[in-house]
Amino acid sequence: MKDRIRDLQIYCDFVAFELEKAELSEKMLATQTTFLLEAYVPVEAEEGVRQALTDVSSAIYFEFSEPSEDEVPPTLLSNNAIVKNFEAVTNMYSAPHSREFDPNTVMAFFYSLFLGFIMADMGYGLMMILGGGLLWFKNRRRDGMIGRLGGVFAIGGIFTVIWGALFNSLFGFAVLPFKVMPDLQGVHMSWSLAGINVPALLIISMLIGVVQIFAGYVCRAVQCWRRGKILDGIFDGIVWAVFSIGVELAIIGFVEQFNLPILAKVGGIIAGASLVVAILTAGRHEKLLGKFTKGFGSAYGVINYASDILSYARLYGLMLAGAVIADIITSNSVALIGSGNVGFIILGVAIMLIGHVFNLAIGLLGAYIHDARLQYVEFYGRFFEGEGELFTPLGSRHKHVYVLNN
C-alpha cells in the first residue's frame, strides 16, 4: 500500500481531529436539542467566530467577554517572524503566563548575541545561516520545533559572522586587516583586573552578563508597572538595575588597560547607594521582624548576584574550546596541504572539511544548551513566572498535513 501512504497520513490526522472533537464535546453542556459552549477566542478572531455562528442558525445566542481576574486563560503569543523562532527556547522551560510580560523579544537578542560570541567565526556563521535557514525554509509551514530551531541557528549565524569579523577569524584564518577584540590566545590575552591578570575575554563575558542581568531587572520593573505596582517596579526592578550599572562601571574602572580609574569610584558609589536603598525597602510589605530579615536577605543576595556574573564565564570557556579545536584543525590541514604531496593534500582537505563540520556541530550543541541555561537561570530568574498553557485552537494539531490560508 505504499502508493496510499499520503492518503493514510491525511486520514490519520482526520481521525485525530475527530477524537479531539469527541473529547471536547464531553465538556459541553447539552440536551437533545441545545448545547452550551464556553471557549477562549482571540480578540482578533471575534468577527470570524461571530460570522461562523450566525451562518449556522438564527436560533443562537452568544457573547464575548474578558476573562475574570481569578481566571487563568491560555497564553497566545504574538511575536514577529524572527522572534517567533525563539518561543521554542522559552517554551522548553515554561510558556509565559498569559498575564505576564512576554520576554521572548529581549531573550531572542541575548540568546543570539551569546550564540554568536561562543561560535565567533565568520565561516561557522555562514554555515549556520545556510544550514539553519534551509532547515527553517523546509519546515516553515509546519509550526514545529525543527523549523524554529533552524531559525534560531540562522539568526545566531548572523551574530556569529559579526563576532567573527571582530575577532578576525574565518575557519581560524585571519583574513581581515584589523582585529577589534583581544587575542583569545597569546601574549595579549590577559588584562589586569585590580592587579590580577585575568583573560580579557573572560572579563568581557562577565561584562556582557551584567548587561543581561540589568535587562532582567528592567523587565521586572515593566512587569510590575503593567500590573499597577509602581513602587514594586522601582524598588525591586529599577534599584537593582541601577546597582547593575554601578557594577558594570566598577569592573571597567578596575581594568588597568581601560585606564579609567574614575569609573571604579563612580561605579562603587552607584552600586553602594542603590544597595542601601534595596536593603531599606526590601521589607516594605513585611511587619516588624520581617522587615529586618528581608533587608538582610537582600544584602545576602549580593553574593548570589556575584555568582550569577561568574556563570557567564561559560561563554568564554565554550568559545575557547571551539577556537582551540578550530586552530588545531586549520594548522594541521594547512601543513598537510602545503607538503606538496598529492595524498597529503587530499588528506588535508578532508581533515579541514570534516574537522570544521564536527567542530561546528559539537560547538552548536554546547552553545545551545549553555546559552539556554543562562536565559533560564540568570535572566528569567529576575522576573519570569511561567506556568502558562499555550493556546491551541481546536483542530490546530496536525502531524502529517498543514493548512494554508489563501
N, C-alpha and C positions, 0 to 999 in steps of 0.2 A: 504493500500500500504506500510505497514511497512517493508516488505521484499525488497522493492525497494528504501529505503531511501538512501543507499550508491550510487546507480545509479543516483538518483536525485541530490545528492550533487555534484557528478562529473559533471553532466550536468549543474548545476548552475555555477560552475567555468568555464566551457567551454563557456557558453553564456556570462559571464562577460568578458572573453578574447576576444570574437568576438566583443563585444561592444567597448572594448578598442582599438582594431584594427580599427574599423569603425570611432571612434572619432579622432584617429591619422591620418587616411587617408585623413581627411578633410584639414589637414595642408600641404599635399604634393601637389607639382605642377605636373599636369598630363594632358596628352592628351589621345586620344583614343588608342594610341599605345605605348606611352612612359610615364615615370614618373621620377621625380627628388626627391630624399630623402636626407635630411641632418639630421644627428643624432650624438649623443655623443657615443663614443666607448672607453672602457678602453684600454690602451696600450697593456695589456697582451691578449686582445681578438681580436686584429687586424688580426692575422693569421687565426683564426677561421672564422671571417667575410669575409676575402678575399676568403677562400676556399668555403664558402657557396654561395657567389655571383658568382664565376666562375663556380660552378657546375650547376647553373640555366641556364646561357646563355653565349654565347661568344659575343653577341651584348650588351656589357655593359662597362661603364667606371666608375671608382671610384678612389678616392684618400683620404689619411689620412693627416690631418694637425693639428697643435697645435691650441687651441683656441686663438683668438686675445686678446690683453691686455684689451680692453674695453668690452670683453665678460665675462659673468658670468656663467661658466659651473656648472653642478650639482656636488655635493660632493660624492665621492666614498671613504669611509673609509676603511683602510687596517690595521687591528689590529689582534693580535693573538687571540686564542680561549678564553683566560681568559679576556683580556681587552675588547673584543667584547661585553661581557655582560654589561659592564658599558656604552657602547654607548647609551643604552636606557635611562640612567640617564641624559646624556648631551642632547640628542635629545628631552627630555621632556621640556627643556629650549629653546634650539635652536640648530639646526645642525650647525657644523662648516662651515665657508665659505670655498669654495674649494681652495682658495689661502692663507689660514692662517694655522698656526701651529695647528696640531691635539692635543688637550690637554688630550685625554682620558687615555693615559698610566699613566701620572702623577696624574691625578684626581683619577684613579682607586686605586692607592696606598693610597692616603689620605682618600678617601671615606671608604676603608676597615679598615684603621687604626682607624678612628673616630668611625666607627660602632663597632669595637671590643672594643674600650675604653668605649663606652657607655654601652654595654652589660656586658663586663668584668666578665664573669663566665664560667668556663670550661664546666659545664653541659649545659648551654644555647648554648655555642659554638658548642658542639657536636650535639645538636638538630638542630641547624641552618645548619650544614654540611649535616646531614642526610635528613632533610626536604627540604632544598634548593637544594641539589644535586639530590634528587628524582624528584623534580619539573622540574629541568633543564633536567634531563635524559628523562623524558616523553615527553618533548616538544623540544628536541634538534634539530629535523629535521624541525620544524616549526620556522622560524625566527621571533618569536613574543615576545611580552612584558612579558608574563608569564614565559616563559623559561629563558629569560635573567634575570628577577627579581630573579628567583630561583638561578641562577648562582651567582648573586651579594650577596645574603644571604649566600650561601655556602662558597664563598671566604671570606666574612666577618666573617663567623663562625671560620675560621682558625685563624684569628686575635683575635677573641673573646677568643678562647682557650688559646692563648699566653698571652693576658692581664689577663685572669682568673688565669693563673698559677702565674703571677707576683703579683696578689692580693691574691693568695692562697684561691680561692673560687670555690667550686663545689656545686651548688644549695644552696649557703650560708654556706656550711660546710668548715672548714679549714682542708684540708686533706694532705697538704704538710708540711715538717718540716721547711720551710722557707717562708718569705714574703719579696719581694723586694720593693713594693710600700708602701707608708704611709697608715695608717688606714683611712678608709672612715668615720668612726665614732669613738668617744672615745677620750682618753687622748692625743694621738699622732697625732691628725688630723690637727693641725694648725702649720703653720710656721710664723716666724716673718719677714715681708716684710717692710723694712725701719722703724722698730719699731712698726708696726701694725700687729696684729695677723690675719692671713688670712688662710682659709682652704688650706691645702697643695695641694690637688688635683685641686683646682681652679687655683693655680699658675701653676701647671703642664699643665693644659688645655690651659692656655694663652701662655705658652712656646711652646707648640705644634702648637698653632695658628700662632705664629711668624714664625715658620719654614715653614708653608704652605704659608704665605704671602711672605716670602723670595723666595720660589719656584715660586710664581706667577710673581715676578719681573724678575726672571731668564727667565721664559717663555716669558715675554715681550721682553727681550733682544734678545732671539733666534728668535722671530717673526720679529723683526726689522732687524736683520742681514740677515735673509733669503730673505729680500726684498732689501738688499744692503744699508740699512740705519744704517751705523756703529755708527755714533755719537748718533743717537736717541737710539740705543740699549744700549750704555754706560750710557748716562745721564738720560734716562727715565727708564732704567731697572737695570743695574749693580749698579749705585749710590744708588738707593733705596734698592737694595738687600744688599749692604754693610751697609746701615742705619739699616736694619733689624738685621744684625749680631750684630751691636752695641747695639740695644735694647735688644736682647736676652742675651748678656753678662751682660748688666747693671742689668736686672731683677735678673739673677743668683747671681750677686755680692751683691745685696741688701737683699737677703735672708740670714739671720743670720745662719741658720742651715748648709748652704754650707761652711761657714767660708772662703769665697774667696772675701774679700772686694776690692782687687785689680781689680777684674773684673768690679766692678761698675765704677771705674775711666777709665779703658781701654774702656769699652763699651760706656761710656759717651763721651769720646774723639772721638771714631769712629763715633758714631751717630751724634755728633755735627759737625764734619768736613764734613761728607757726606751730611748733611742737608744744610750746607753753599754752597757746590758745586751744590746741587739740586736747591737752590734758585737762584744762579747766572746764571745757564744755562737754567732755565725753559723758559725764554722769548727769546731764541736764534733765533726763527723763526719770532718773532714779531718786530714791529718798534716802536721806541720812548716810548710812554706811555704804550704800550702793554708789553714791557719788564718788567716794574715795576709791573704792575698788575699780570702778570704771575708769577713773583717771589713771590709776596705777596700771591697769591693763592697756590703756592707750600708750603709756610710756614704754611698757614692755613690748608693745607692738613694733617699736623701732628695731628690735632685734630681728623680728620676722621680716621687716622691711629690708634689712641688710642681707638676710639670707635669700630673699627674693631677687635682689640685684645680682647676687652671685650666681643665681640659677641661669642667668643669661650668658654665663661663661661657656655653656654648651654650644652657643653659636660659634665661638672661637674654636672649641675643640673639634666640632664636626667639620668646620672649614679647613682646619689644619690637617686633619686626617685625609680629606679628599685632595687637598693641594699636594701633600707629600706623595700620595699614590699617583696622581697625575704627573708629577715631576719624575718619578721613577719610570713610569711607562714611557714618557716622552724622551727622556735622556737615553734609555736603553734602546728604544726604537731608532732614534737618530744615529746612535753608534753603529747599529747593525746596518742601517740604510747607507751610511757613509763608508762602510767597509769596501764597497765596490764588488763584493761577491754577490752573484745573482740570487743564490739560495738565501744568503743573509738578508738581502734587500726584501725578498718576498716575506721572510720571517719577520723582519722589522715592521713592514706594513701591516701584517696580520696582528702582531702584538699591539701596534698603535690602534687599530680599529677595535679589536676585541677588548683590549685593556680599557680604553676610554668608555666603551659601551658598558662594561662591567662597573667601572668606577661611577658612571652616571647613575646606573640602576641602584647600586648599593648606597650611593650618596643620597639619592632621592628618597629611598626607604627610610634612612635615618633622619633626614631633614623633615619628611612628612610627619613622622611620629613625634620628634622632639619639638618641632615648631608648634604642633597641635597642643603639646603639653604646656608650652609657655602660654598659649592662649587660654587654656582651660584653668590653669592654676594661678599664674601671676597676673593675668589680665582679667579674666572673668571673676576671679576671687574678690575683686574690688566692688563689684556691683551686680553681677549676673545672678538671677534667681532660678531660671529654667523651670523644669517640671511642667512644661507645656505639652499639649497634644495637638499635632498638626491637623489642620482642616483637610479632610479627604472627602470630596463630594461623592455621592452615590454613583457608582459606575465609572469612577475615575481610575480604578486599579486595573491595568491591563498588563499581561505578561508577554503576549505574543503580537498584539496589534496596537496601533495608535490611531487616533482620530485627528484629522486636520480640519480646522475651522476655516473654510473658504469664504 
